[in-house]
Amino acid sequence: MPTLAVLILAGGQSRRMGQDKALLEVNGVSLLRRTWDIGCALTPEVGIVTSRVRAYRHLLPESASWMAESPLSPTESPPGPLIAFTQALVQINADWILLLSCDLPALQVDVLQVWVQQLPERPNHIVAYLPQHPKGWEPLCGFYRRRCLPLLQTYVAAGGRSFQQWLAHQSVQAIADVPIDMLANCNTPEDWAAYCDRSTTQPH
């Protein structure tokens, strides 16, 4: 089996939500802690990438591994998920990296385990194995080969910042049969209220 690491991105500004999405709770558990628990069920190598380590440290055990997201220059704010991923990937040695946004409340560990089992069958030429939707790829809930790092660094050095634009020029394979609700992303208070409504009314 190829080796696996999980990177959790917790660097978003949550402007439309009006509060920090990493701190929102599902059944009394913060989204960041829930995502970390899921990552730990897949591999012992789990890192949290964020510019706000101090704000989140209390949510996780002391053993949690933190990777500080840094602005590219002293005058810039943290420049987004693609840069954060590129910075963190330098510190990872696993063959595959599962990149997860911390604000996916409907993640299912059993589904992710099935996807992990599929990694050895991926063709050698592909650099990413991702869900796909009508608007493009879902870059923050999928797998990347460690050897994509030079490709990312070249793109970033040329001023690139968009995951979708970078992926458009890479060899990417789509994950089949993604559960329709698993990638639910809540960006506004209305989105969050609707998600909580659905999750409490669905049969268990």
ROTI-231115 format. One record per residue (C-alpha): residue number from 1; chain; y, z, x. Coordinates in steps of 0.05 Angstrom, whole numbers. Example, Ala and Ser with C-alpha at 12.3 -4.5 7.8 and 13.67 -1.06 7.14 Angstrom:
# ROTI-231115
{n: 1	chain: A	c2: -90	c3: 156	c1: 246}
{n: 2	chain: A	c2: -21	c3: 143	c1: 273}
***
This chain:
# ROTI-231115
{n: 1	chain: A	c2: 0	c3: 0	c1: 0}
{n: 2	chain: A	c2: 70	c3: -14	c1: 24}
{n: 3	chain: A	c2: 114	c3: 47	c1: 35}
{n: 4	chain: A	c2: 166	c3: 64	c1: -17}
{n: 5	chain: A	c2: 233	c3: 101	c1: -17}
{n: 6	chain: A	c2: 278	c3: 115	c1: -77}
{n: 7	chain: A	c2: 354	c3: 112	c1: -72}
{n: 8	chain: A	c2: 394	c3: 141	c1: -130}
{n: 9	chain: A	c2: 466	c3: 118	c1: -136}
{n: 10	chain: A	c2: 514	c3: 171	c1: -162}
{n: 11	chain: A	c2: 580	c3: 142	c1: -143}
{n: 12	chain: A	c2: 609	c3: 113	c1: -207}
{n: 13	chain: A	c2: 677	c3: 134	c1: -231}
{n: 14	chain: A	c2: 656	c3: 142	c1: -305}
{n: 15	chain: A	c2: 726	c3: 121	c1: -327}
{n: 16	chain: A	c2: 704	c3: 93	c1: -395}
{n: 17	chain: A	c2: 661	c3: 154	c1: -409}
{n: 18	chain: A	c2: 718	c3: 203	c1: -396}
{n: 19	chain: A	c2: 670	c3: 251	c1: -361}
{n: 20	chain: A	c2: 621	c3: 247	c1: -304}
{n: 21	chain: A	c2: 559	c3: 211	c1: -328}
{n: 22	chain: A	c2: 515	c3: 243	c1: -275}
{n: 23	chain: A	c2: 527	c3: 310	c1: -309}
{n: 24	chain: A	c2: 509	c3: 288	c1: -380}
{n: 25	chain: A	c2: 447	c3: 322	c1: -405}
{n: 26	chain: A	c2: 382	c3: 300	c1: -438}
{n: 27	chain: A	c2: 344	c3: 360	c1: -467}
{n: 28	chain: A	c2: 386	c3: 406	c1: -424}
{n: 29	chain: A	c2: 373	c3: 368	c1: -359}
{n: 30	chain: A	c2: 429	c3: 329	c1: -324}
{n: 31	chain: A	c2: 419	c3: 255	c1: -316}
{n: 32	chain: A	c2: 423	c3: 262	c1: -241}
{n: 33	chain: A	c2: 369	c3: 315	c1: -239}
{n: 34	chain: A	c2: 325	c3: 276	c1: -288}
{n: 35	chain: A	c2: 330	c3: 213	c1: -245}
{n: 36	chain: A	c2: 315	c3: 254	c1: -182}
{n: 37	chain: A	c2: 253	c3: 284	c1: -215}
{n: 38	chain: A	c2: 229	c3: 215	c1: -234}
{n: 39	chain: A	c2: 240	c3: 190	c1: -163}
{n: 40	chain: A	c2: 201	c3: 249	c1: -135}
{n: 41	chain: A	c2: 142	c3: 231	c1: -180}
{n: 42	chain: A	c2: 139	c3: 164	c1: -145}
{n: 43	chain: A	c2: 149	c3: 182	c1: -72}
{n: 44	chain: A	c2: 171	c3: 242	c1: -30}
{n: 45	chain: A	c2: 225	c3: 198	c1: 2}
{n: 46	chain: A	c2: 283	c3: 204	c1: -48}
{n: 47	chain: A	c2: 357	c3: 200	c1: -28}
{n: 48	chain: A	c2: 420	c3: 209	c1: -69}
{n: 49	chain: A	c2: 478	c3: 165	c1: -49}
{n: 50	chain: A	c2: 546	c3: 192	c1: -70}
{n: 51	chain: A	c2: 617	c3: 206	c1: -48}
{n: 52	chain: A	c2: 614	c3: 272	c1: -86}
{n: 53	chain: A	c2: 558	c3: 311	c1: -52}
{n: 54	chain: A	c2: 594	c3: 377	c1: -62}
{n: 55	chain: A	c2: 602	c3: 367	c1: -137}
{n: 56	chain: A	c2: 528	c3: 352	c1: -147}
{n: 57	chain: A	c2: 492	c3: 395	c1: -97}
{n: 58	chain: A	c2: 481	c3: 452	c1: -146}
{n: 59	chain: A	c2: 441	c3: 405	c1: -192}
{n: 60	chain: A	c2: 383	c3: 395	c1: -144}
{n: 61	chain: A	c2: 339	c3: 437	c1: -98}
{n: 62	chain: A	c2: 362	c3: 452	c1: -28}
{n: 63	chain: A	c2: 309	c3: 404	c1: -2}
{n: 64	chain: A	c2: 344	c3: 344	c1: -35}
{n: 65	chain: A	c2: 367	c3: 290	c1: 13}
{n: 66	chain: A	c2: 440	c3: 268	c1: 7}
{n: 67	chain: A	c2: 473	c3: 206	c1: 36}
{n: 68	chain: A	c2: 548	c3: 204	c1: 35}
{n: 69	chain: A	c2: 580	c3: 141	c1: 8}
{n: 70	chain: A	c2: 640	c3: 123	c1: 50}
{n: 71	chain: A	c2: 700	c3: 78	c1: 37}
{n: 72	chain: A	c2: 704	c3: 18	c1: 83}
{n: 73	chain: A	c2: 774	c3: 39	c1: 106}
{n: 74	chain: A	c2: 816	c3: 102	c1: 99}
{n: 75	chain: A	c2: 859	c3: 69	c1: 46}
{n: 76	chain: A	c2: 801	c3: 47	c1: 1}
{n: 77	chain: A	c2: 765	c3: 85	c1: -53}
{n: 78	chain: A	c2: 688	c3: 81	c1: -53}
{n: 79	chain: A	c2: 678	c3: 6	c1: -62}
{n: 80	chain: A	c2: 619	c3: 3	c1: -109}
{n: 81	chain: A	c2: 543	c3: 2	c1: -114}
{n: 82	chain: A	c2: 528	c3: -57	c1: -69}
{n: 83	chain: A	c2: 567	c3: -26	c1: -11}
{n: 84	chain: A	c2: 536	c3: 42	c1: -24}
{n: 85	chain: A	c2: 466	c3: 11	c1: -23}
{n: 86	chain: A	c2: 480	c3: -27	c1: 41}
{n: 87	chain: A	c2: 506	c3: 37	c1: 75}
{n: 88	chain: A	c2: 445	c3: 77	c1: 53}
{n: 89	chain: A	c2: 394	c3: 23	c1: 70}
{n: 90	chain: A	c2: 410	c3: 30	c1: 144}
{n: 91	chain: A	c2: 380	c3: 100	c1: 140}
{n: 92	chain: A	c2: 315	c3: 79	c1: 106}
{n: 93	chain: A	c2: 250	c3: 55	c1: 139}
{n: 94	chain: A	c2: 205	c3: 43	c1: 79}
{n: 95	chain: A	c2: 180	c3: -27	c1: 63}
{n: 96	chain: A	c2: 207	c3: -25	c1: -8}
{n: 97	chain: A	c2: 266	c3: 13	c1: -38}
{n: 98	chain: A	c2: 271	c3: 28	c1: -112}
{n: 99	chain: A	c2: 346	c3: 30	c1: -127}
{n: 100	chain: A	c2: 364	c3: 71	c1: -189}
{n: 101	chain: A	c2: 431	c3: 85	c1: -222}
{n: 102	chain: A	c2: 435	c3: 158	c1: -241}
{n: 103	chain: A	c2: 459	c3: 142	c1: -311}
{n: 104	chain: A	c2: 397	c3: 110	c1: -342}
{n: 105	chain: A	c2: 376	c3: 163	c1: -393}
{n: 106	chain: A	c2: 314	c3: 125	c1: -419}
{n: 107	chain: A	c2: 278	c3: 115	c1: -352}
{n: 108	chain: A	c2: 203	c3: 121	c1: -360}
{n: 109	chain: A	c2: 164	c3: 146	c1: -300}
{n: 110	chain: A	c2: 98	c3: 115	c1: -324}
{n: 111	chain: A	c2: 131	c3: 46	c1: -329}
{n: 112	chain: A	c2: 160	c3: 53	c1: -259}
{n: 113	chain: A	c2: 92	c3: 74	c1: -232}
{n: 114	chain: A	c2: 62	c3: 9	c1: -260}
{n: 115	chain: A	c2: 117	c3: -31	c1: -225}
{n: 116	chain: A	c2: 103	c3: 5	c1: -160}
{n: 117	chain: A	c2: 30	c3: -14	c1: -165}
{n: 118	chain: A	c2: 51	c3: -87	c1: -171}
{n: 119	chain: A	c2: 90	c3: -88	c1: -105}
{n: 120	chain: A	c2: 32	c3: -108	c1: -60}
{n: 121	chain: A	c2: 23	c3: -171	c1: -101}
{n: 122	chain: A	c2: 95	c3: -196	c1: -93}
{n: 123	chain: A	c2: 102	c3: -261	c1: -53}
{n: 124	chain: A	c2: 125	c3: -251	c1: 18}
{n: 125	chain: A	c2: 188	c3: -293	c1: 10}
{n: 126	chain: A	c2: 220	c3: -252	c1: -45}
{n: 127	chain: A	c2: 270	c3: -197	c1: -25}
{n: 128	chain: A	c2: 278	c3: -165	c1: -93}
{n: 129	chain: A	c2: 235	c3: -150	c1: -155}
{n: 130	chain: A	c2: 281	c3: -135	c1: -214}
{n: 131	chain: A	c2: 287	c3: -134	c1: -290}
{n: 132	chain: A	c2: 325	c3: -194	c1: -317}
{n: 133	chain: A	c2: 368	c3: -198	c1: -380}
{n: 134	chain: A	c2: 411	c3: -253	c1: -411}
{n: 135	chain: A	c2: 472	c3: -235	c1: -369}
{n: 136	chain: A	c2: 434	c3: -236	c1: -303}
{n: 137	chain: A	c2: 393	c3: -187	c1: -261}
{n: 138	chain: A	c2: 391	c3: -112	c1: -269}
{n: 139	chain: A	c2: 405	c3: -92	c1: -197}
{n: 140	chain: A	c2: 406	c3: -16	c1: -208}
{n: 141	chain: A	c2: 335	c3: -7	c1: -233}
{n: 142	chain: A	c2: 292	c3: -48	c1: -187}
{n: 143	chain: A	c2: 260	c3: -59	c1: -120}
{n: 144	chain: A	c2: 287	c3: -88	c1: -54}
{n: 145	chain: A	c2: 250	c3: -103	c1: 10}
{n: 146	chain: A	c2: 280	c3: -66	c1: 69}
{n: 147	chain: A	c2: 286	c3: -132	c1: 106}
{n: 148	chain: A	c2: 342	c3: -154	c1: 58}
{n: 149	chain: A	c2: 390	c3: -110	c1: 98}
{n: 150	chain: A	c2: 415	c3: -165	c1: 146}
{n: 151	chain: A	c2: 428	c3: -210	c1: 85}
{n: 152	chain: A	c2: 468	c3: -155	c1: 52}
{n: 153	chain: A	c2: 507	c3: -139	c1: 115}
{n: 154	chain: A	c2: 526	c3: -213	c1: 124}
{n: 155	chain: A	c2: 549	c3: -217	c1: 52}
{n: 156	chain: A	c2: 590	c3: -153	c1: 57}
{n: 157	chain: A	c2: 621	c3: -174	c1: 123}
{n: 158	chain: A	c2: 645	c3: -238	c1: 88}
{n: 159	chain: A	c2: 680	c3: -195	c1: 35}
{n: 160	chain: A	c2: 625	c3: -196	c1: -18}
{n: 161	chain: A	c2: 621	c3: -138	c1: -67}
{n: 162	chain: A	c2: 582	c3: -165	c1: -127}
{n: 163	chain: A	c2: 507	c3: -152	c1: -135}
{n: 164	chain: A	c2: 502	c3: -210	c1: -184}
{n: 165	chain: A	c2: 534	c3: -259	c1: -136}
{n: 166	chain: A	c2: 492	c3: -237	c1: -78}
{n: 167	chain: A	c2: 427	c3: -240	c1: -119}
{n: 168	chain: A	c2: 444	c3: -310	c1: -143}
{n: 169	chain: A	c2: 432	c3: -334	c1: -72}
{n: 170	chain: A	c2: 369	c3: -293	c1: -57}
{n: 171	chain: A	c2: 295	c3: -301	c1: -73}
{n: 172	chain: A	c2: 286	c3: -253	c1: -131}
{n: 173	chain: A	c2: 226	c3: -245	c1: -177}
{n: 174	chain: A	c2: 233	c3: -220	c1: -249}
{n: 175	chain: A	c2: 193	c3: -160	c1: -272}
{n: 176	chain: A	c2: 155	c3: -179	c1: -335}
{n: 177	chain: A	c2: 149	c3: -139	c1: -399}
{n: 178	chain: A	c2: 206	c3: -89	c1: -387}
{n: 179	chain: A	c2: 210	c3: -40	c1: -446}
{n: 180	chain: A	c2: 271	c3: -61	c1: -486}
{n: 181	chain: A	c2: 304	c3: 8	c1: -487}
{n: 182	chain: A	c2: 288	c3: 31	c1: -417}
{n: 183	chain: A	c2: 351	c3: 1	c1: -387}
{n: 184	chain: A	c2: 398	c3: 32	c1: -438}
{n: 185	chain: A	c2: 463	c3: 46	c1: -403}
{n: 186	chain: A	c2: 517	c3: 90	c1: -434}
{n: 187	chain: A	c2: 588	c3: 73	c1: -412}
{n: 188	chain: A	c2: 630	c3: 104	c1: -468}
{n: 189	chain: A	c2: 626	c3: 167	c1: -511}
{n: 190	chain: A	c2: 606	c3: 122	c1: -569}
{n: 191	chain: A	c2: 548	c3: 93	c1: -528}
{n: 192	chain: A	c2: 525	c3: 162	c1: -510}
{n: 193	chain: A	c2: 529	c3: 188	c1: -581}
{n: 194	chain: A	c2: 490	c3: 128	c1: -606}
{n: 195	chain: A	c2: 436	c3: 138	c1: -553}
{n: 196	chain: A	c2: 429	c3: 212	c1: -569}
{n: 197	chain: A	c2: 424	c3: 194	c1: -643}
{n: 198	chain: A	c2: 368	c3: 145	c1: -630}
{n: 199	chain: A	c2: 330	c3: 190	c1: -583}
{n: 200	chain: A	c2: 329	c3: 248	c1: -633}
{n: 201	chain: A	c2: 306	c3: 205	c1: -691}
{n: 202	chain: A	c2: 251	c3: 166	c1: -654}
{n: 203	chain: A	c2: 179	c3: 191	c1: -665}
{n: 204	chain: A	c2: 148	c3: 227	c1: -607}
***
